Amino acid sequence: MSEAQRSQTTPRLESAGSPELTTSPQPASADAMAAVVAPQYGTSAVLRTEVVDRPNPRVDEVLVRVRAAAVCQGDVHLLTGKPYLLRLGFGLRRPKDPIIGHDLAGEVVAVGRDVTEFRPGDTVFGSVNSGAFAEYVCVSSRRLAATPAGLTIEEAAALPDSGMTALQGLRDTGGLGAGQSVLINGASGGVGSAAVQIAKALGAEVTAVCSTRHVEAVRALGADQVIDYTTEDFAATDRRYDVLFDLAGNRSLRDYRKVLAPKGVFVSSAAAPDADWIGPVVWMAKVMLANLFTSRRLAVLLMSPRREDLEFLAELAATGKFRPLIEKRYPVAQAAAAVQHVADGHAQGKTVLAI
């Protein structure tokens, strides 16, 4: 499931109570491991650690010893089972795979028969559909890349999902290039903080929209202008942009179209936050329908994980053009508190677990 699909809504969780997970005994053999599991849909309070079987890689997979994992909105969606539409693919009554987690970084332990790009001992980062909040996880080799030089293991874990979403939204869907202007609505979150840096690396002039609390952090990422939406309305200005990358979903299509240049592109990776049942479907339909009646291009982002993009992001990181913004770090025993922090909304940058 892509970041675009997962970030369409932000289910709110009730208080998780104690920040410490209920734990079970440590693994007693090499065939077992500890993992954070959600045995049922619900709030972060249902999370607990269990000893489970250690997975074995298929022919095209890599077994990774996870050292750090990042929390993203997709983890919140899979935990709550909302929007309910996603349960058609991930389990109607309870999660098919109870081990949550998408983004990770760690060391290669073993590789499948057909894997030639990696070998045991390599440090890697990447994304998986689920299972990253565990000591070990099997990942398709196509969704991994070598950890970039100059980043900590936690920063590497914070890079994949948000970085690929920002890259594909700006470069591929938006067609953003050197000399163009971009407005990033929702610039302080995981994807937004990545988008500011990637847009600058692509040579664009960046205007970022966020709340007062995040203004200085977003400006430090390299934004040319920062709009505090609590005091200024970007849709009320005369400024026009070549690309508008929306991560907040808090304005009407009319407002978005108003600030686009005549041949501008609107890229949506958000929708109504209360869409519990079908999530982004109605919003996506509105965007695609409106696209038929305007000279501007209106598009919905559907991110697809791929190694080429991970390698591109790694190169940006290695050259100092992109560094994931991490707001909070938690030990894995406090995974419930970490997920709760993201679910509460308004997190700055990424939230990371040390495993």
Kinemage of the C-alpha trace (Angstrom):
@kinemage 1
@onewidth
@group {chain A} dominant
@subgroup {mainchain}
@vectorlist {calphas} color= white
{ca met a 1} P 0.000 0.000 0.000
{ca ser a 2} L 1.482 3.329 -1.029
{ca glu a 3} L 2.090 6.355 1.113
{ca ala a 4} L -0.487 8.213 -0.943
{ca gln a 5} L -3.096 5.580 -0.205
{ca arg a 6} L -2.147 5.340 3.445
{ca ser a 7} L -1.930 9.067 4.135
{ca gln a 8} L -5.345 9.950 2.756
{ca thr a 9} L -6.831 10.013 6.261
{ca thr a 10} L -5.417 10.235 9.734
{ca pro a 11} L -7.413 8.087 12.171
{ca arg a 12} L -7.223 9.474 15.695
{ca leu a 13} L -6.465 7.038 18.476
{ca glu a 14} L -7.578 7.326 22.044
{ca ser a 15} L -4.962 7.415 24.791
{ca ala a 16} L -2.904 4.261 24.890
{ca gly a 17} L -2.626 4.311 28.679
{ca ser a 18} L 0.771 3.052 29.772
{ca pro a 19} L 3.492 3.854 27.207
{ca glu a 20} L 5.203 0.529 27.852
{ca leu a 21} L 4.114 -2.498 25.855
{ca thr a 22} L 2.999 -5.712 27.483
{ca thr a 23} L 5.947 -8.026 26.929
{ca ser a 24} L 6.398 -11.759 26.693
{ca pro a 25} L 9.602 -13.747 27.329
{ca gln a 26} L 12.643 -13.126 25.156
{ca pro a 27} L 13.231 -15.528 22.243
{ca ala a 28} L 14.770 -18.778 23.441
{ca ser a 29} L 16.060 -20.002 20.079
{ca ala a 30} L 17.479 -18.774 16.785
{ca asp a 31} L 14.192 -19.637 15.101
{ca ala a 32} L 12.232 -17.119 17.190
{ca met a 33} L 12.158 -13.356 17.541
{ca ala a 34} L 10.387 -10.580 19.418
{ca ala a 35} L 7.883 -8.460 17.500
{ca val a 36} L 5.334 -5.703 18.106
{ca val a 37} L 1.949 -7.130 17.167
{ca ala a 38} L -1.615 -5.885 16.824
{ca pro a 39} L -3.760 -8.998 17.314
{ca gln a 40} L -6.884 -6.972 16.510
{ca tyr a 41} L -7.846 -3.627 15.034
{ca gly a 42} L -8.020 -0.819 17.556
{ca thr a 43} L -6.038 1.889 19.303
{ca ser a 44} L -2.380 1.780 20.216
{ca ala a 45} L -3.475 0.128 23.472
{ca val a 46} L -3.876 -3.214 21.647
{ca leu a 47} L -0.179 -3.340 20.750
{ca arg a 48} L 2.023 -5.799 22.602
{ca thr a 49} L 5.283 -7.647 22.126
{ca glu a 50} L 5.253 -11.369 21.478
{ca val a 51} L 7.748 -14.068 20.623
{ca val a 52} L 6.979 -15.293 17.107
{ca asp a 53} L 8.661 -17.431 14.485
{ca arg a 54} L 11.537 -15.792 12.667
{ca pro a 55} L 10.746 -15.534 8.929
{ca asn a 56} L 12.769 -17.177 6.165
{ca pro a 57} L 13.474 -15.281 2.934
{ca arg a 58} L 11.940 -16.394 -0.334
{ca val a 59} L 14.078 -16.630 -3.452
{ca asp a 60} L 13.808 -12.879 -4.173
{ca glu a 61} L 13.868 -11.665 -0.575
{ca val a 62} L 16.406 -10.465 1.967
{ca leu a 63} L 16.282 -11.279 5.682
{ca val a 64} L 17.134 -8.096 7.583
{ca arg a 65} L 18.048 -7.729 11.247
{ca val a 66} L 16.089 -4.571 12.020
{ca arg a 67} L 17.978 -1.913 13.968
{ca ala a 68} L 15.546 0.982 13.559
{ca ala a 69} L 12.043 1.482 12.190
{ca ala a 70} L 10.081 4.642 11.464
{ca val a 71} L 6.407 5.164 12.259
{ca cys a 72} L 4.238 6.426 9.398
{ca gln a 73} L 0.557 7.081 8.836
{ca gly a 74} L 0.249 3.698 7.159
{ca asp a 75} L 0.983 2.046 10.498
{ca val a 76} L -1.878 3.993 12.064
{ca his a 77} L -4.254 2.952 9.279
{ca leu a 78} L -3.347 -0.722 9.533
{ca leu a 79} L -3.657 -0.599 13.317
{ca thr a 80} L -7.100 1.019 13.318
{ca gly a 81} L -8.344 -0.728 10.182
{ca lys a 82} L -9.509 2.643 8.853
{ca pro a 83} L -10.591 3.522 6.286
{ca tyr a 84} L -12.579 0.310 6.421
{ca leu a 85} L -12.064 -0.218 2.704
{ca leu a 86} L -8.464 -1.303 3.317
{ca arg a 87} L -9.682 -4.303 5.333
{ca leu a 88} L -10.632 -5.958 2.039
{ca gly a 89} L -6.933 -6.462 1.425
{ca phe a 90} L -5.529 -6.613 4.942
{ca gly a 91} L -8.125 -8.635 6.862
{ca leu a 92} L -11.838 -8.101 7.416
{ca arg a 93} L -12.104 -8.885 11.136
{ca arg a 94} L -8.470 -8.714 12.226
{ca pro a 95} L -5.127 -8.023 10.523
{ca lys a 96} L -3.831 -10.829 8.325
{ca asp a 97} L -0.316 -9.889 9.389
{ca pro a 98} L -0.429 -8.595 12.961
{ca ile a 99} L 3.179 -7.328 12.948
{ca ile a 100} L 2.993 -3.674 11.956
{ca gly a 101} L 5.658 -1.364 10.550
{ca his a 102} L 6.729 -0.261 7.061
{ca asp a 103} L 10.039 1.611 7.119
{ca leu a 104} L 13.265 0.043 8.396
{ca ala a 105} L 17.041 -0.014 8.400
{ca gly a 106} L 19.386 -2.772 9.537
{ca glu a 107} L 21.817 -5.491 8.514
{ca val a 108} L 21.409 -8.265 5.969
{ca val a 109} L 21.400 -11.692 7.646
{ca ala a 110} L 20.555 -13.928 4.690
{ca val a 111} L 19.474 -13.623 1.062
{ca gly a 112} L 17.238 -15.667 -1.200
{ca arg a 113} L 18.589 -17.760 -4.047
{ca asp a 114} L 17.880 -15.142 -6.732
{ca val a 115} L 19.243 -12.129 -4.847
{ca thr a 116} L 22.593 -10.887 -6.151
{ca glu a 117} L 22.604 -7.232 -5.062
{ca phe a 118} L 23.104 -7.844 -1.336
{ca arg a 119} L 25.020 -10.186 0.896
{ca pro a 120} L 25.115 -10.896 4.640
{ca gly a 121} L 26.629 -8.027 6.587
{ca asp a 122} L 25.437 -5.248 4.267
{ca thr a 123} L 23.605 -2.364 5.926
{ca val a 124} L 20.381 -1.553 4.122
{ca phe a 125} L 17.218 0.532 4.352
{ca gly a 126} L 13.847 0.186 2.695
{ca ser a 127} L 10.157 -0.493 3.105
{ca val a 128} L 7.892 -3.493 3.505
{ca asn a 129} L 4.106 -3.839 3.486
{ca ser a 130} L 4.166 -4.855 7.161
{ca gly a 131} L 6.455 -6.449 9.716
{ca ala a 132} L 9.140 -3.813 10.342
{ca phe a 133} L 8.459 -3.537 14.088
{ca ala a 134} L 10.308 -6.767 14.778
{ca glu a 135} L 13.831 -8.057 15.275
{ca tyr a 136} L 13.850 -9.569 11.774
{ca val a 137} L 11.833 -9.050 8.624
{ca cys a 138} L 11.933 -10.387 5.066
{ca val a 139} L 11.946 -7.697 2.388
{ca ser a 140} L 11.837 -7.907 -1.395
{ca ser a 141} L 15.283 -7.021 -2.741
{ca arg a 142} L 13.558 -4.525 -5.050
{ca arg a 143} L 12.496 -2.487 -2.013
{ca leu a 144} L 15.934 -2.160 -0.421
{ca ala a 145} L 19.056 -0.092 -1.026
{ca ala a 146} L 22.439 0.314 0.621
{ca thr a 147} L 22.361 2.649 3.616
{ca pro a 148} L 23.671 6.073 2.553
{ca ala a 149} L 26.954 7.302 3.947
{ca gly a 150} L 26.682 10.005 6.564
{ca leu a 151} L 23.316 8.960 7.999
{ca thr a 152} L 22.676 7.233 11.293
{ca ile a 153} L 20.727 3.980 11.235
{ca glu a 154} L 17.699 5.847 12.622
{ca glu a 155} L 17.896 8.496 9.897
{ca ala a 156} L 18.125 5.766 7.265
{ca ala a 157} L 14.971 4.153 8.658
{ca ala a 158} L 13.171 7.501 8.442
{ca leu a 159} L 13.989 7.943 4.772
{ca pro a 160} L 12.082 5.391 2.589
{ca asp a 161} L 8.322 5.916 2.599
{ca ser a 162} L 8.217 9.674 3.083
{ca gly a 163} L 11.193 10.228 0.806
{ca met a 164} L 9.789 8.162 -2.053
{ca thr a 165} L 6.366 9.786 -1.698
{ca ala a 166} L 7.887 13.267 -1.875
{ca leu a 167} L 10.183 12.340 -4.774
{ca gln a 168} L 7.493 10.721 -6.885
{ca gly a 169} L 5.000 13.457 -6.100
{ca leu a 170} L 7.324 16.296 -7.054
{ca arg a 171} L 9.559 14.896 -9.779
{ca asp a 172} L 7.425 12.221 -11.441
{ca thr a 173} L 3.806 13.348 -11.020
{ca gly a 174} L 4.432 17.069 -10.699
{ca gly a 175} L 7.262 17.266 -13.233
{ca leu a 176} L 9.068 19.732 -10.985
{ca gly a 177} L 12.389 20.957 -12.301
{ca ala a 178} L 15.026 23.642 -11.941
{ca gly a 179} L 13.748 27.203 -12.009
{ca gln a 180} L 10.134 26.290 -11.228
{ca ser a 181} L 8.131 27.249 -8.165
{ca val a 182} L 6.361 24.850 -5.808
{ca leu a 183} L 3.950 25.269 -2.912
{ca ile a 184} L 4.068 22.460 -0.347
{ca asn a 185} L 0.922 22.455 1.790
{ca gly a 186} L 1.653 20.499 4.962
{ca ala a 187} L 5.418 20.952 4.959
{ca ser a 188} L 6.239 19.951 8.533
{ca gly a 189} L 5.342 16.265 8.554
{ca gly a 190} L 7.377 13.299 7.362
{ca val a 191} L 6.563 13.706 3.672
{ca gly a 192} L 6.458 17.489 3.833
{ca ser a 193} L 9.872 17.859 5.450
{ca ala a 194} L 11.303 15.510 2.818
{ca ala a 195} L 9.513 17.400 0.031
{ca val a 196} L 11.042 20.737 1.011
{ca gln a 197} L 14.565 19.326 0.757
{ca ile a 198} L 13.941 17.302 -2.409
{ca ala a 199} L 12.340 20.266 -4.157
{ca lys a 200} L 15.401 22.368 -3.344
{ca ala a 201} L 17.661 19.586 -4.618
{ca leu a 202} L 15.685 19.620 -7.887
{ca gly a 203} L 16.428 23.331 -8.235
{ca ala a 204} L 12.964 24.689 -7.441
{ca glu a 205} L 11.908 27.758 -5.468
{ca val a 206} L 10.027 26.429 -2.448
{ca thr a 207} L 7.139 27.968 -0.535
{ca ala a 208} L 6.158 25.874 2.470
{ca val a 209} L 2.914 26.013 4.456
{ca cys a 210} L 2.829 24.924 8.106
{ca ser a 211} L 1.697 26.054 11.563
{ca thr a 212} L 3.507 28.485 13.841
{ca arg a 213} L 5.212 25.746 15.862
{ca his a 214} L 6.968 24.378 12.793
{ca val a 215} L 7.973 27.573 10.965
{ca glu a 216} L 11.596 27.695 12.087
{ca ala a 217} L 12.205 23.979 11.539
{ca val a 218} L 10.778 24.164 8.008
{ca arg a 219} L 12.792 27.279 7.203
{ca ala a 220} L 15.932 25.467 8.398
{ca leu a 221} L 15.224 22.717 5.841
{ca gly a 222} L 15.792 25.259 3.065
{ca ala a 223} L 12.359 26.657 2.208
{ca asp a 224} L 12.626 30.011 0.429
{ca gln a 225} L 9.355 31.240 1.933
{ca val a 226} L 7.362 29.823 4.841
{ca ile a 227} L 3.668 30.625 5.255
{ca asp a 228} L 2.171 30.247 8.724
{ca tyr a 229} L -1.373 29.163 7.914
{ca thr a 230} L -2.636 30.443 11.290
{ca thr a 231} L -1.873 34.014 10.239
{ca glu a 232} L -1.784 33.955 6.417
{ca asp a 233} L -3.935 32.367 3.720
{ca phe a 234} L -1.884 31.171 0.750
{ca ala a 235} L -4.999 31.147 -1.429
{ca ala a 236} L -5.610 34.856 -0.759
{ca thr a 237} L -2.351 36.011 -2.345
{ca asp a 238} L -1.562 36.802 -5.982
{ca arg a 239} L 1.313 34.304 -6.067
{ca arg a 240} L 1.038 31.460 -8.603
{ca tyr a 241} L 2.979 28.198 -8.588
{ca asp a 242} L 4.093 25.703 -11.203
{ca val a 243} L 3.438 22.797 -8.806
{ca leu a 244} L 1.232 22.550 -5.715
{ca phe a 245} L 1.988 19.476 -3.606
{ca asp a 246} L -0.853 18.980 -1.122
{ca leu a 247} L -0.260 16.866 1.970
{ca ala a 248} L -2.896 18.435 4.210
{ca gly a 249} L -6.188 18.069 2.346
{ca asn a 250} L -7.611 21.059 4.199
{ca arg a 251} L -8.687 23.259 1.300
{ca ser a 252} L -11.133 23.053 -1.588
{ca leu a 253} L -10.114 22.192 -5.135
{ca arg a 254} L -11.137 25.718 -6.069
{ca asp a 255} L -8.560 27.145 -3.676
{ca tyr a 256} L -5.858 24.857 -5.021
{ca arg a 257} L -6.600 25.663 -8.653
{ca lys a 258} L -6.637 29.374 -7.872
{ca val a 259} L -2.935 29.478 -6.968
{ca leu a 260} L -1.711 27.366 -9.901
{ca ala a 261} L 0.045 28.902 -12.876
{ca pro a 262} L -1.847 28.530 -16.207
{ca lys a 263} L -0.013 25.263 -16.965
{ca gly a 264} L 0.516 24.337 -13.329
{ca val a 265} L 0.154 20.904 -11.740
{ca phe a 266} L -1.740 20.049 -8.562
{ca val a 267} L -0.545 16.832 -6.882
{ca ser a 268} L -2.732 15.429 -4.118
{ca ser a 269} L -1.560 13.065 -1.414
{ca ala a 270} L -4.304 13.832 1.094
{ca ala a 271} L -8.072 13.843 1.543
{ca ala a 272} L -10.792 14.455 4.109
{ca pro a 273} L -9.573 13.338 7.557
{ca asp a 274} L -12.966 11.940 8.581
{ca ala a 275} L -13.335 9.509 5.668
{ca asp a 276} L -13.551 6.361 7.809
{ca trp a 277} L -15.265 4.122 5.287
{ca ile a 278} L -13.864 4.508 1.788
{ca gly a 279} L -10.995 6.847 2.555
{ca pro a 280} L -9.613 8.675 -0.479
{ca val a 281} L -11.971 7.262 -3.117
{ca val a 282} L -14.409 10.201 -3.240
{ca trp a 283} L -11.612 12.789 -3.179
{ca met a 284} L -9.677 10.969 -5.897
{ca ala a 285} L -12.795 10.903 -8.067
{ca lys a 286} L -13.295 14.640 -7.563
{ca val a 287} L -9.719 15.399 -8.559
{ca met a 288} L -9.821 13.212 -11.658
{ca leu a 289} L -13.193 14.645 -12.738
{ca ala a 290} L -12.045 18.233 -12.233
{ca asn a 291} L -8.932 17.482 -14.279
{ca leu a 292} L -11.131 17.028 -17.356
{ca phe a 293} L -12.310 20.641 -17.258
{ca thr a 294} L -9.163 22.700 -16.730
{ca ser a 295} L -5.996 23.650 -18.578
{ca arg a 296} L -4.107 22.917 -15.382
{ca arg a 297} L -3.306 19.320 -14.480
{ca leu a 298} L -4.826 17.835 -11.332
{ca ala a 299} L -3.386 14.488 -10.259
{ca val a 300} L -3.579 11.998 -7.403
{ca leu a 301} L -0.326 10.506 -6.193
{ca leu a 302} L -0.066 6.727 -5.943
{ca met a 303} L 3.431 5.982 -4.678
{ca ser a 304} L 5.133 2.751 -5.727
{ca pro a 305} L 8.235 1.627 -3.760
{ca arg a 306} L 11.260 0.937 -5.947
{ca arg a 307} L 14.976 0.561 -5.459
{ca glu a 308} L 15.889 3.214 -8.039
{ca asp a 309} L 14.177 5.884 -5.955
{ca leu a 310} L 15.774 4.643 -2.740
{ca glu a 311} L 19.155 4.900 -4.445
{ca phe a 312} L 18.359 8.411 -5.688
{ca leu a 313} L 17.432 9.461 -2.149
{ca ala a 314} L 20.564 7.801 -0.789
{ca glu a 315} L 22.659 9.856 -3.190
{ca leu a 316} L 20.940 13.051 -2.062
{ca ala a 317} L 21.621 12.091 1.545
{ca ala a 318} L 25.246 11.191 0.858
{ca thr a 319} L 25.843 14.587 -0.755
{ca gly a 320} L 24.171 16.480 2.083
{ca lys a 321} L 21.089 17.558 0.117
{ca phe a 322} L 18.592 15.509 2.123
{ca arg a 323} L 18.559 14.545 5.772
{ca pro a 324} L 15.369 13.125 7.328
{ca leu a 325} L 13.950 15.349 10.049
{ca ile a 326} L 13.440 13.266 13.202
{ca glu a 327} L 11.360 14.793 15.981
{ca lys a 328} L 11.178 11.908 18.451
{ca arg a 329} L 13.011 8.660 19.125
{ca tyr a 330} L 11.540 5.834 21.193
{ca pro a 331} L 12.819 2.457 22.370
{ca val a 332} L 10.805 -0.397 20.909
{ca ala a 333} L 9.230 -1.028 24.326
{ca gln a 334} L 7.441 2.299 23.835
{ca ala a 335} L 6.118 1.510 20.353
{ca ala a 336} L 2.556 2.219 21.508
{ca ala a 337} L 3.554 5.738 22.581
{ca ala a 338} L 5.378 6.277 19.276
{ca val a 339} L 2.364 5.219 17.210
{ca gln a 340} L 0.115 7.330 19.421
{ca his a 341} L 2.295 10.389 18.823
{ca val a 342} L 1.928 10.030 15.057
{ca ala a 343} L -1.802 9.282 15.302
{ca asp a 344} L -2.411 12.402 17.381
{ca gly a 345} L -1.395 14.524 14.388
{ca his a 346} L 0.884 17.533 14.001
{ca ala a 347} L 4.081 15.510 14.449
{ca gln a 348} L 7.142 17.298 13.134
{ca gly a 349} L 9.112 15.193 10.683
{ca lys a 350} L 9.521 11.506 11.516
{ca thr a 351} L 9.129 9.377 14.640
{ca val a 352} L 11.595 6.495 14.968
{ca leu a 353} L 11.881 3.295 16.998
{ca ala a 354} L 15.203 1.777 18.051
{ca ile a 355} L 14.885 -2.027 17.816
